[in-house]
Amino acid sequence: MLGGGGGVGGGGLLENVNPLIYERSGERPVTAGEEDEQVPDSIDAREIFDLIRSINDPEHPLTLEELNVVEQVRVQVSDPESTVAVAFTPTIPHCSMATLIGLSIKVKLLRSLPQRFKMDVHITPGTHASEHAVNKQLADKERVAAALENTHLLEVVNQCLSART
């Protein structure tokens, strides 16, 4: 099963009570070329990072960027090949929210990118005790689709993707 654990909507205890908080990077200035509708605008790593940086952590009132779970250097994009790869780093090696975080990143990309893109969302190698199992779940399209049919899990993912007030 995808998901699990406490956190948003789960009512469980915090696993990482005092996470390190990182400074947000600045907003990317929009260039004249990007505003020109006549010029093809390819998707790059910064654009993908901008999509996922503000995803809310399921346990803390912080974004994935503020917890350094996602970084622009761990995003790889090939617009001509229509591929996006995002490696994310859980805050602790036994984080039970890792699958939920990965699922939230994947859903954000699925909702934001053209259908031509093939997405690979995975844990940064060597940063999680169950890295292989989580990556296998996130790579399984049928398992991801089934998880998103679970109304409670979808609600939790939507909370992660919603803007904080």
Buried (B, 14 or more C-beta within 10 A) or exposed (E): EBBBBBBBEBEBEEBBEEBEEBEEEEEEEEEEEEEEEEEEEEBBBBBBBBBBBBBBBBBBEBBBBBBBBBBBEBBEBBBEEBBBBBBBBBBBEEBBBBBBBBBBBBBBBBEBBEEEBEBBBBBBEEBBEBBEEBBEBBBEEEBBEEBBEBEEBBEBBEBBBEEEE
